[in-house]
Amino acid sequence: MKKLLFILPFFILLQTVLHAEGSNMGGNDINFGDDTHSYDDLVINPKDYVPLQHSSKEVDLKSEFINARVSIVKRSGKFIGVSIGTFPFQPVNSKDTNYPIALGIYGGVITYLNNAIGVRGYLKAEGALHNIAFINNAAIHEGYTVSASLGLDFFTDFRLDNAYSYYVGLITGFGLATLYHKDTQNHVTLFRNGVIVQGGISFTLAYKHRIEVLVKLLPVENSFVSTTALDYSGSIGYSYIF
């Protein structure tokens, strides 16, 4: 936990700088032949949005430029999301891996450096309850797993439409996490801080809506359970960008 508190101020500063850079790319002019636009004008004036047409190269060039710039701004900002997933684990004295449902909430800031590359910083909390009957005996496993993480993710997005509003992308990231696991049946407790690494795929819908599928490596030692226990988690998340 001390590691998280130590890195948090630097992390917030990094996100503030990145967000400022992504939001202030104006100041330069571009001439399409009919008139001259500044980057800021193209972003803040909705009337400048021009659907792609094929009547002339001039219109296509203007449309491509405007749509790409609008997309960068609309896909950047603060976000909040929810997730559903699991912390696969194998309790003591059981040969079966169990998959309790884990619910999560997360939020942060995302900034696109260009139309394809994005960076986000986030805080996430997840938790799962366990209540499992063993097959070999009448014992019941009861317990829970909770996790809090601070991370930095990188996006590589691939455009799916001419309006630059739908994307499929790859996610890679790392961070720090605290994980607490309590097995009340077997009186086992685990508490550990460490590094997490995650990766997955994302789908951006109409600029603001993001669906992502992630697999995360957890900072957990498996000395009290089998090698398949609590070493990774998986989740499906939805987030909205403000």
Accessible surface in RSA format (square Angstrom, percent):
REM  Atomic radii and reference values for relative SASA: ProtOr
REM  Chains: A
REM  Algorithm: Lee & Richards
REM  Probe-radius: 1.40
REM  Slices: 20
REM RES _ NUM      All-atoms   Total-Side   Main-Chain    Non-polar    All polar
REM                ABS   REL    ABS   REL    ABS   REL    ABS   REL    ABS   REL
RES MET A   1    92.14  47.7  88.64  58.7   3.51   8.3  75.08  63.8  17.07  22.6
RES LYS A   2   180.19  87.9 174.35 107.0   5.84  13.9 118.38 106.6  61.81  65.8
RES LYS A   3   121.54  59.3 115.95  71.1   5.59  13.3  75.94  68.3  45.61  48.6
RES LEU A   4    20.98  11.7  19.89  14.2   1.10   2.8  20.13  14.1   0.86   2.3
RES LEU A   5   116.43  64.8 105.88  75.7  10.55  26.5 106.41  74.7  10.01  26.9
RES PHE A   6   149.10  74.6 139.30  86.3   9.80  25.5 146.98  89.1   2.12   6.1
RES ILE A   7    65.36  37.2  65.34  48.7   0.01   0.0  65.36  47.1   0.00   0.0
RES LEU A   8    54.69  30.5  54.69  39.1   0.00   0.0  54.69  38.4   0.00   0.0
RES PRO A   9    81.48  59.4  70.14  63.9  11.34  41.2  75.39  62.2   6.09  37.8
RES PHE A  10   124.78  62.4 118.77  73.6   6.00  15.6 120.14  72.8   4.64  13.3
RES PHE A  11    25.44  12.7  21.33  13.2   4.11  10.7  25.37  15.4   0.08   0.2
RES ILE A  12    96.75  55.1  94.98  70.8   1.77   4.3  96.63  69.6   0.12   0.3
RES LEU A  13   113.52  63.2 110.43  79.0   3.09   7.8 113.28  79.6   0.24   0.7
RES LEU A  14    76.03  42.3  71.85  51.4   4.18  10.5  75.74  53.2   0.29   0.8
RES GLN A  15     9.36   5.2   9.02   6.6   0.34   0.8   9.25  19.7   0.10   0.1
RES THR A  16    80.88  57.5  73.97  75.0   6.91  16.5  63.04  84.7  17.84  27.0
RES VAL A  17    68.85  45.3  66.10  59.8   2.75   6.6  68.82  59.8   0.03   0.1
RES LEU A  18    26.00  14.5  26.00  18.6   0.00   0.0  26.00  18.3   0.00   0.0
RES HIS A  19    63.44  34.7  63.43  44.1   0.00   0.0  39.41  40.6  24.03  28.0
RES ALA A  20    46.03  42.3  40.76  62.9   5.27  12.0  45.25  63.7   0.78   2.1
RES GLU A  21    99.12  56.9  88.55  67.0  10.57  25.2  43.11  83.4  56.01  45.7
RES GLY A  22     5.37   6.6   0.00   N/A   5.37   6.6   1.09   3.0   4.28   9.6
RES SER A  23    63.03  53.3  34.76  46.4  28.27  65.1  30.59  65.1  32.44  45.4
RES ASN A  24   109.29  75.4  84.17  81.3  25.13  60.5  28.56  68.7  80.73  78.0
RES MET A  25    53.04  27.5  38.53  25.5  14.51  34.5  28.50  24.2  24.54  32.5
RES GLY A  26    25.72  31.7   0.00   N/A  25.72  31.7   3.33   9.1  22.39  50.2
RES GLY A  27    68.58  84.6   0.00   N/A  68.58  84.6  37.71 103.5  30.87  69.1
RES ASN A  28    87.56  60.4  84.11  81.3   3.45   8.3  15.41  37.1  72.15  69.7
RES ASP A  29   101.92  71.4  70.52  70.2  31.40  74.3  17.05  40.1  84.87  84.6
RES ILE A  30    48.72  27.7  44.13  32.9   4.58  11.0  48.72  35.1   0.00   0.0
RES ASN A  31   100.68  69.4  74.51  72.0  26.17  63.0  29.83  71.8  70.85  68.5
RES PHE A  32     9.91   5.0   0.20   0.1   9.71  25.3   3.89   2.4   6.03  17.2
RES GLY A  33    63.99  78.9   0.00   N/A  63.99  78.9  30.41  83.5  33.58  75.2
RES ASP A  34    84.63  59.3  45.17  45.0  39.46  93.3  37.41  88.1  47.21  47.1
RES ASP A  35    68.32  47.9  57.84  57.6  10.49  24.8  37.04  87.2  31.29  31.2
RES THR A  36    76.42  54.4  47.52  48.2  28.90  68.9  32.89  44.2  43.52  65.8
RES HIS A  37    18.23  10.0  17.16  11.9   1.07   2.7  13.82  14.2   4.41   5.1
RES SER A  38    25.87  21.9  23.64  31.5   2.23   5.1  19.41  41.3   6.46   9.1
RES TYR A  39    46.11  21.5  46.11  26.2   0.00   0.0  10.24   7.7  35.87  44.2
RES ASP A  40    72.30  50.6  71.68  71.3   0.62   1.5  20.94  49.3  51.36  51.2
RES ASP A  41    59.31  41.5  59.31  59.0   0.00   0.0   5.20  12.2  54.11  54.0
RES LEU A  42     0.54   0.3   0.00   0.0   0.54   1.3   0.00   0.0   0.54   1.4
RES VAL A  43    43.49  28.6  25.02  22.6  18.47  44.5  25.02  21.7  18.47  50.1
RES ILE A  44   118.71  67.6  94.76  70.6  23.96  57.7 101.38  73.0  17.34  47.0
RES ASN A  45    44.88  31.0  42.66  41.2   2.22   5.3   1.40   3.4  43.48  42.0
RES PRO A  46   119.21  86.9 100.32  91.5  18.89  68.7 111.16  91.8   8.05  50.0
RES LYS A  47   168.02  82.0 133.21  81.7  34.80  82.9 113.27 101.9  54.75  58.3
RES ASP A  48    10.45   7.3   8.26   8.2   2.19   5.2   2.20   5.2   8.24   8.2
RES TYR A  49    76.16  35.6  62.05  35.3  14.11  36.7  52.15  39.2  24.00  29.6
RES VAL A  50    30.54  20.1  30.09  27.2   0.44   1.1  30.54  26.5   0.00   0.0
RES PRO A  51    82.51  60.1  79.92  72.8   2.60   9.4  82.51  68.1   0.00   0.0
RES LEU A  52    36.44  20.3  11.29   8.1  25.15  63.2  11.29   7.9  25.15  67.7
RES GLN A  53    82.64  46.2  78.45  57.3   4.19  10.0  25.15  53.5  57.49  43.6
RES HIS A  54   157.78  86.2 124.16  86.3  33.62  86.0  95.17  98.1  62.61  72.9
RES SER A  55    94.59  79.9  51.02  68.1  43.57 100.4  54.91 116.9  39.68  55.6
RES SER A  56    46.93  39.7  35.89  47.9  11.04  25.4  43.72  93.1   3.21   4.5
RES LYS A  57   187.90  91.7 178.88 109.8   9.01  21.5 123.20 110.9  64.70  68.9
RES GLU A  58    81.98  47.1  73.47  55.6   8.51  20.3  27.23  52.7  54.75  44.7
RES VAL A  59    41.91  27.6  41.14  37.2   0.78   1.9  41.91  36.4   0.00   0.0
RES ASP A  60    36.05  25.3  36.02  35.9   0.03   0.1  18.34  43.2  17.71  17.7
RES LEU A  61   107.05  59.6 102.57  73.4   4.48  11.3 106.54  74.8   0.51   1.4
RES LYS A  62    35.00  17.1  35.00  21.5   0.00   0.0  10.51   9.5  24.49  26.1
RES SER A  63     0.00   0.0   0.00   0.0   0.00   0.0   0.00   0.0   0.00   0.0
RES GLU A  64    60.48  34.7  59.42  45.0   1.06   2.5  31.37  60.7  29.11  23.8
RES PHE A  65    38.85  19.4  32.27  20.0   6.58  17.1  38.55  23.4   0.30   0.9
RES ILE A  66     0.00   0.0   0.00   0.0   0.00   0.0   0.00   0.0   0.00   0.0
RES ASN A  67     0.38   0.3   0.38   0.4   0.00   0.0   0.00   0.0   0.38   0.4
RES ALA A  68    19.25  17.7  19.25  29.7   0.00   0.0  19.25  27.1   0.00   0.0
RES ARG A  69    35.19  14.8  35.07  17.9   0.11   0.3   8.00  10.9  27.18  16.5
RES VAL A  70    15.08   9.9  14.47  13.1   0.60   1.5  15.08  13.1   0.00   0.0
RES SER A  71     0.00   0.0   0.00   0.0   0.00   0.0   0.00   0.0   0.00   0.0
RES ILE A  72     9.10   5.2   9.10   6.8   0.00   0.0   9.10   6.6   0.00   0.0
RES VAL A  73    56.45  37.1  50.61  45.8   5.85  14.1  52.44  45.6   4.01  10.9
RES LYS A  74    82.84  40.4  81.55  50.0   1.29   3.1  42.53  38.3  40.31  42.9
RES ARG A  75     0.00   0.0   0.00   0.0   0.00   0.0   0.00   0.0   0.00   0.0
RES SER A  76    12.16  10.3   4.91   6.6   7.25  16.7   4.88  10.4   7.28  10.2
RES GLY A  77     5.79   7.1   0.00   N/A   5.79   7.1   5.79  15.9   0.00   0.0
RES LYS A  78   143.12  69.8 141.43  86.8   1.69   4.0  83.82  75.4  59.29  63.2
RES PHE A  79    10.33   5.2   3.42   2.1   6.91  18.0   3.68   2.2   6.64  19.0
RES ILE A  80    86.22  49.1  83.97  62.6   2.25   5.4  83.97  60.5   2.25   6.1
RES GLY A  81     4.20   5.2   0.00   N/A   4.20   5.2   4.20  11.5   0.00   0.0
RES VAL A  82    88.14  58.0  87.28  79.0   0.87   2.1  87.28  75.8   0.87   2.4
RES SER A  83     9.86   8.3   1.76   2.3   8.10  18.6   4.44   9.5   5.41   7.6
RES ILE A  84    92.33  52.5  90.23  67.2   2.10   5.1  90.23  65.0   2.10   5.7
RES GLY A  85    16.77  20.7   0.00   N/A  16.77  20.7  12.40  34.0   4.37   9.8
RES THR A  86    32.08  22.8  30.81  31.2   1.27   3.0  30.81  41.4   1.27   1.9
RES PHE A  87     0.15   0.1   0.15   0.1   0.00   0.0   0.15   0.1   0.00   0.0
RES PRO A  88     2.30   1.7   2.30   2.1   0.00   0.0   2.30   1.9   0.00   0.0
RES PHE A  89     1.89   0.9   1.89   1.2   0.00   0.0   1.89   1.1   0.00   0.0
RES GLN A  90    22.40  12.5  22.13  16.2   0.27   0.7   1.15   2.5  21.25  16.1
RES PRO A  91     4.13   3.0   0.00   0.0   4.13  15.0   1.37   1.1   2.77  17.2
RES VAL A  92    43.12  28.4  38.66  35.0   4.46  10.7  43.09  37.4   0.03   0.1
RES ASN A  93   110.90  76.5  77.96  75.3  32.95  79.3  27.68  66.6  83.23  80.4
RES SER A  94    20.22  17.1   7.36   9.8  12.86  29.6   2.95   6.3  17.27  24.2
RES LYS A  95   176.73  86.2 154.00  94.5  22.72  54.1  96.89  87.2  79.84  85.0
RES ASP A  96    61.04  42.8  57.86  57.6   3.19   7.5  22.26  52.4  38.79  38.7
RES THR A  97    46.15  32.8  26.55  26.9  19.60  46.7  13.56  18.2  32.59  49.3
RES ASN A  98    24.85  17.1  22.07  21.3   2.78   6.7   6.04  14.5  18.81  18.2
RES TYR A  99   135.37  63.2 110.35  62.8  25.02  65.1  77.36  58.1  58.01  71.5
RES PRO A 100    14.72  10.7   2.56   2.3  12.16  44.2  14.15  11.7   0.57   3.6
RES ILE A 101   116.82  66.5 104.24  77.7  12.58  30.3 104.41  75.2  12.42  33.7
RES ALA A 102     3.03   2.8   1.52   2.3   1.51   3.4   1.59   2.2   1.43   3.8
RES LEU A 103   114.64  63.8 108.59  77.7   6.05  15.2 109.11  76.6   5.52  14.9
RES GLY A 104    10.77  13.3   0.00   N/A  10.77  13.3   4.80  13.2   5.97  13.4
RES ILE A 105    95.12  54.1  93.61  69.7   1.51   3.6  93.61  67.4   1.51   4.1
RES TYR A 106    10.58   4.9   5.41   3.1   5.17  13.5  10.57   7.9   0.02   0.0
RES GLY A 107    20.63  25.4   0.00   N/A  20.63  25.4  15.12  41.5   5.51  12.3
RES GLY A 108    24.92  30.7   0.00   N/A  24.92  30.7  18.66  51.2   6.26  14.0
RES VAL A 109    31.60  20.8  31.10  28.2   0.49   1.2  31.10  27.0   0.49   1.3
RES ILE A 110     2.00   1.1   2.00   1.5   0.00   0.0   2.00   1.4   0.00   0.0
RES THR A 111     0.38   0.3   0.38   0.4   0.00   0.0   0.38   0.5   0.00   0.0
RES TYR A 112     0.00   0.0   0.00   0.0   0.00   0.0   0.00   0.0   0.00   0.0
RES LEU A 113    74.51  41.5  57.32  41.0  17.19  43.2  58.71  41.2  15.80  42.5
RES ASN A 114    71.21  49.1  70.24  67.9   0.97   2.3  31.67  76.2  39.54  38.2
RES ASN A 115    33.18  22.9  30.77  29.7   2.41   5.8  18.71  45.0  14.47  14.0
RES ALA A 116    38.53  35.4  37.93  58.5   0.60   1.4  38.14  53.7   0.39   1.0
RES ILE A 117    63.57  36.2  63.57  47.4   0.00   0.0  63.57  45.8   0.00   0.0
RES GLY A 118     0.00   0.0   0.00   N/A   0.00   0.0   0.00   0.0   0.00   0.0
RES VAL A 119     8.33   5.5   8.27   7.5   0.06   0.1   8.27   7.2   0.06   0.2
RES ARG A 120     6.38   2.7   6.38   3.3   0.00   0.0   0.37   0.5   6.01   3.6
RES GLY A 121     1.02   1.3   0.00   N/A   1.02   1.3   0.01   0.0   1.01   2.3
RES TYR A 122     8.23   3.8   6.80   3.9   1.43   3.7   7.09   5.3   1.14   1.4
RES LEU A 123    98.76  55.0  95.69  68.5   3.07   7.7  95.83  67.3   2.94   7.9
RES LYS A 124    21.61  10.5  14.98   9.2   6.64  15.8  10.25   9.2  11.36  12.1
RES ALA A 125    50.53  46.5  47.76  73.7   2.76   6.3  48.02  67.6   2.51   6.6
RES GLU A 126    15.14   8.7   7.49   5.7   7.66  18.2   4.07   7.9  11.07   9.0
RES GLY A 127    23.77  29.3   0.00   N/A  23.77  29.3  15.99  43.9   7.78  17.4
RES ALA A 128     5.95   5.5   0.00   0.0   5.95  13.5   3.20   4.5   2.74   7.3
RES LEU A 129   148.28  82.6 131.93  94.4  16.35  41.1 132.12  92.8  16.16  43.5
RES HIS A 130     7.38   4.0   0.03   0.0   7.34  18.8   1.67   1.7   5.70   6.6
RES ASN A 131   112.19  77.4  82.06  79.3  30.13  72.5  25.81  62.1  86.37  83.5
RES ILE A 132    34.17  19.4  31.23  23.3   2.94   7.1  34.17  24.6   0.00   0.0
RES ALA A 133    69.25  63.7  49.85  76.9  19.40  44.1  49.85  70.2  19.40  51.4
RES PHE A 134    17.77   8.9   5.84   3.6  11.93  31.0   8.31   5.0   9.46  27.1
RES ILE A 135   144.58  82.3 110.61  82.4  33.98  81.9 116.45  83.9  28.13  76.3
RES ASN A 136   107.55  74.2  71.57  69.2  35.98  86.6  28.75  69.2  78.79  76.2
RES ASN A 137    76.42  52.7  57.40  55.5  19.02  45.8  42.82 103.0  33.60  32.5
RES ALA A 138    97.75  89.9  68.35 105.5  29.41  66.9  79.49 111.9  18.27  48.4
RES ALA A 139    34.25  31.5  22.29  34.4  11.96  27.2  31.15  43.9   3.10   8.2
RES ILE A 140    64.75  36.8  62.76  46.8   1.99   4.8  62.76  45.2   1.99   5.4
RES HIS A 141     0.00   0.0   0.00   0.0   0.00   0.0   0.00   0.0   0.00   0.0
RES GLU A 142    83.75  48.1  83.75  63.4   0.00   0.0  16.72  32.3  67.03  54.7
RES GLY A 143     8.58  10.6   0.00   N/A   8.58  10.6   2.85   7.8   5.72  12.8
RES TYR A 144    77.96  36.4  77.96  44.4   0.00   0.0  49.64  37.3  28.32  34.9
RES THR A 145     0.07   0.1   0.07   0.1   0.00   0.0   0.00   0.0   0.07   0.1
RES VAL A 146    66.04  43.5  65.65  59.4   0.40   1.0  65.65  57.0   0.40   1.1
RES SER A 147     8.39   7.1   1.70   2.3   6.69  15.4   3.81   8.1   4.58   6.4
RES ALA A 148    42.48  39.1  41.64  64.3   0.84   1.9  41.96  59.1   0.52   1.4
RES SER A 149     4.57   3.9   1.01   1.4   3.56   8.2   1.34   2.9   3.23   4.5
RES LEU A 150     8.23   4.6   6.34   4.5   1.90   4.8   6.34   4.5   1.90   5.1
RES GLY A 151     2.24   2.8   0.00   N/A   2.24   2.8   2.24   6.1   0.00   0.0
RES LEU A 152    23.93  13.3  23.68  16.9   0.26   0.6  23.68  16.6   0.26   0.7
RES ASP A 153     0.07   0.0   0.07   0.1   0.00   0.0   0.00   0.0   0.07   0.1
RES PHE A 154    81.61  40.8  79.50  49.2   2.11   5.5  79.68  48.3   1.93   5.5
RES PHE A 155     0.87   0.4   0.00   0.0   0.87   2.3   0.03   0.0   0.84   2.4
RES THR A 156    53.93  38.4  53.93  54.7   0.00   0.0  26.41  35.5  27.52  41.6
RES ASP A 157     5.72   4.0   0.42   0.4   5.30  12.5   0.06   0.1   5.66   5.6
RES PHE A 158   108.08  54.1 104.49  64.7   3.60   9.4 108.08  65.5   0.00   0.0
RES ARG A 159    94.68  39.8  65.07  33.2  29.61  70.5   9.72  13.3  84.96  51.5
RES LEU A 160   113.01  62.9  75.92  54.3  37.09  93.2  81.87  57.5  31.14  83.8
RES ASP A 161    41.50  29.1  31.84  31.7   9.66  22.8  35.12  82.7   6.37   6.4
RES ASN A 162    83.04  57.3  78.42  75.8   4.62  11.1  11.72  28.2  71.32  68.9
RES ALA A 163    30.00  27.6  26.84  41.4   3.16   7.2  28.02  39.5   1.98   5.2
RES TYR A 164    18.36   8.6  18.36  10.4   0.00   0.0   4.31   3.2  14.06  17.3
RES SER A 165     9.36   7.9   9.36  12.5   0.00   0.0   4.43   9.4   4.93   6.9
RES TYR A 166    91.35  42.6  91.35  52.0   0.00   0.0  54.43  40.9  36.93  45.5
RES TYR A 167     2.14   1.0   1.25   0.7   0.89   2.3   1.25   0.9   0.89   1.1
RES VAL A 168    47.26  31.1  47.09  42.6   0.17   0.4  47.26  41.1   0.00   0.0
RES GLY A 169     1.47   1.8   0.00   N/A   1.47   1.8   0.89   2.4   0.59   1.3
RES LEU A 170    97.51  54.3  96.10  68.8   1.42   3.6  96.20  67.6   1.32   3.5
RES ILE A 171     2.04   1.2   0.00   0.0   2.04   4.9   0.00   0.0   2.04   5.5
RES THR A 172    84.40  60.0  84.10  85.3   0.30   0.7  66.68  89.6  17.72  26.8
RES GLY A 173     7.10   8.8   0.00   N/A   7.10   8.8   2.50   6.9   4.59  10.3
RES PHE A 174   105.78  52.9 104.65  64.8   1.13   3.0 105.40  63.9   0.38   1.1
RES GLY A 175     9.18  11.3   0.00   N/A   9.18  11.3   8.27  22.7   0.91   2.0
RES LEU A 176    32.09  17.9  31.92  22.8   0.17   0.4  31.92  22.4   0.17   0.5
RES ALA A 177     1.28   1.2   0.61   0.9   0.67   1.5   0.61   0.9   0.67   1.8
RES THR A 178    10.94   7.8   9.55   9.7   1.38   3.3   9.55  12.8   1.38   2.1
RES LEU A 179     0.12   0.1   0.06   0.0   0.06   0.2   0.12   0.1   0.00   0.0
RES TYR A 180    63.43  29.6  63.11  35.9   0.32   0.8  41.31  31.0  22.12  27.3
RES HIS A 181     1.84   1.0   1.84   1.3   0.00   0.0   0.00   0.0   1.84   2.1
RES LYS A 182    59.39  29.0  59.39  36.4   0.00   0.0  22.67  20.4  36.73  39.1
RES ASP A 183     2.51   1.8   2.51   2.5   0.00   0.0   0.00   0.0   2.51   2.5
RES THR A 184    59.95  42.6  47.83  48.5  12.12  28.9  46.98  63.1  12.97  19.6
RES GLN A 185    75.77  42.4  59.98  43.8  15.79  37.6   6.33  13.5  69.43  52.7
RES ASN A 186    38.90  26.8  19.34  18.7  19.56  47.1   9.53  22.9  29.37  28.4
RES HIS A 187   159.11  87.0 131.56  91.4  27.55  70.5  89.22  92.0  69.89  81.3
RES VAL A 188    30.41  20.0  27.59  25.0   2.82   6.8  30.41  26.4   0.00   0.0
RES THR A 189    70.31  50.0  39.57  40.1  30.74  73.3  33.47  45.0  36.84  55.7
RES LEU A 190    26.90  15.0  25.58  18.3   1.32   3.3  26.90  18.9   0.00   0.0
RES PHE A 191   118.22  59.1  91.86  56.9  26.37  68.6  91.86  55.7  26.37  75.5
RES ARG A 192    84.04  35.3  80.14  40.9   3.91   9.3  22.52  30.8  61.53  37.3
RES ASN A 193    46.10  31.8  30.53  29.5  15.58  37.5   8.55  20.6  37.56  36.3
RES GLY A 194    10.65  13.1   0.00   N/A  10.65  13.1   9.66  26.5   0.99   2.2
RES VAL A 195    97.34  64.1  80.88  73.2  16.47  39.7  80.88  70.3  16.47  44.7
RES ILE A 196     0.85   0.5   0.55   0.4   0.30   0.7   0.85   0.6   0.00   0.0
RES VAL A 197    76.25  50.2  75.64  68.5   0.61   1.5  75.64  65.7   0.61   1.6
RES GLN A 198    13.91   7.8   7.73   5.7   6.18  14.7   4.31   9.2   9.60   7.3
RES GLY A 199    24.79  30.6   0.00   N/A  24.79  30.6  19.28  52.9   5.52  12.4
RES GLY A 200    24.50  30.2   0.00   N/A  24.50  30.2  16.70  45.8   7.80  17.5
RES ILE A 201    71.74  40.8  71.74  53.4   0.00   0.0  71.74  51.7   0.00   0.0
RES SER A 202     0.63   0.5   0.53   0.7   0.10   0.2   0.00   0.0   0.63   0.9
RES PHE A 203    74.55  37.3  74.52  46.2   0.03   0.1  74.55  45.2   0.00   0.0
RES THR A 204     1.08   0.8   0.66   0.7   0.42   1.0   0.00   0.0   1.08   1.6
RES LEU A 205    68.30  38.0  68.30  48.9   0.00   0.0  68.30  48.0   0.00   0.0
RES ALA A 206    44.10  40.5  38.22  59.0   5.88  13.4  39.18  55.2   4.91  13.0
RES TYR A 207    25.11  11.7  25.00  14.2   0.11   0.3  22.49  16.9   2.61   3.2
RES LYS A 208    49.32  24.1  49.31  30.3   0.00   0.0  35.20  31.7  14.12  15.0
RES HIS A 209    64.07  35.0  63.90  44.4   0.17   0.4  36.53  37.6  27.54  32.0
RES ARG A 210     2.28   1.0   2.25   1.1   0.02   0.1   0.50   0.7   1.78   1.1
RES ILE A 211    63.78  36.3  63.78  47.5   0.00   0.0  63.78  45.9   0.00   0.0
RES GLU A 212     4.38   2.5   4.14   3.1   0.25   0.6   1.11   2.1   3.27   2.7
RES VAL A 213    60.05  39.5  59.05  53.5   1.00   2.4  59.05  51.3   1.00   2.7
RES LEU A 214     9.08   5.1   7.62   5.5   1.46   3.7   7.72   5.4   1.37   3.7
RES VAL A 215    83.20  54.7  79.79  72.2   3.41   8.2  79.82  69.4   3.38   9.2
RES LYS A 216     8.23   4.0   8.08   5.0   0.15   0.4   7.15   6.4   1.08   1.2
RES LEU A 217   101.09  56.3 100.70  72.0   0.39   1.0 100.70  70.7   0.39   1.1
RES LEU A 218    14.79   8.2   0.31   0.2  14.48  36.4   0.37   0.3  14.42  38.8
RES PRO A 219     8.99   6.6   1.55   1.4   7.44  27.0   8.99   7.4   0.00   0.0
RES VAL A 220    13.57   8.9   0.04   0.0  13.53  32.6   0.04   0.0  13.53  36.7
RES GLU A 221   103.56  59.5  98.17  74.3   5.39  12.8  30.15  58.3  73.41  59.9
RES ASN A 222    41.34  28.5  26.37  25.5  14.97  36.0   8.88  21.4  32.46  31.4
RES SER A 223   110.24  93.2  65.91  88.0  44.33 102.1  54.90 116.9  55.34  77.5
RES PHE A 224    45.01  22.5  26.54  16.4  18.47  48.1  37.29  22.6   7.72  22.1
RES VAL A 225    25.06  16.5   2.16   2.0  22.90  55.2  11.94  10.4  13.13  35.6
RES SER A 226    40.46  34.2  25.74  34.3  14.72  33.9  36.61  78.0   3.85   5.4
RES THR A 227   113.10  80.4 104.65 106.1   8.44  20.1  78.85 105.9  34.24  51.8
RES THR A 228    63.66  45.3  59.45  60.3   4.22  10.1  62.98  84.6   0.69   1.0
RES ALA A 229     0.04   0.0   0.04   0.1   0.00   0.0   0.04   0.1   0.00   0.0
RES LEU A 230     0.59   0.3   0.59   0.4   0.00   0.0   0.59   0.4   0.00   0.0
RES ASP A 231    43.83  30.7  40.06  39.9   3.77   8.9  19.73  46.4  24.10  24.0
RES TYR A 232    82.98  38.7  82.98  47.2   0.00   0.0  56.89  42.7  26.09  32.2
RES SER A 233     4.41   3.7   4.17   5.6   0.24   0.5   1.34   2.8   3.07   4.3
RES GLY A 234    18.99  23.4   0.00   N/A  18.99  23.4  17.69  48.5   1.30   2.9
RES SER A 235    14.78  12.5   8.22  11.0   6.55  15.1   4.72  10.0  10.06  14.1
RES ILE A 236    96.03  54.6  93.49  69.6   2.54   6.1  93.49  67.3   2.54   6.9
RES GLY A 237     4.86   6.0   0.00   N/A   4.86   6.0   3.82  10.5   1.04   2.3
RES TYR A 238    89.10  41.6  87.81  50.0   1.28   3.3  76.93  57.8  12.17  15.0
RES SER A 239     1.66   1.4   1.66   2.2   0.00   0.0   0.00   0.0   1.66   2.3
RES TYR A 240    77.53  36.2  77.53  44.1   0.00   0.0  40.08  30.1  37.45  46.2
RES ILE A 241     1.90   1.1   1.90   1.4   0.00   0.0   1.90   1.4   0.00   0.0
RES PHE A 242   133.88  67.0 101.30  62.7  32.57  84.8 123.02  74.6  10.85  31.1
END  Absolute sums over single chains surface
CHAIN  1 A    12277.7      10307.2       1970.5       8446.2       3831.5
END  Absolute sums over all chains
TOTAL         12277.7      10307.2       1970.5       8446.2       3831.5
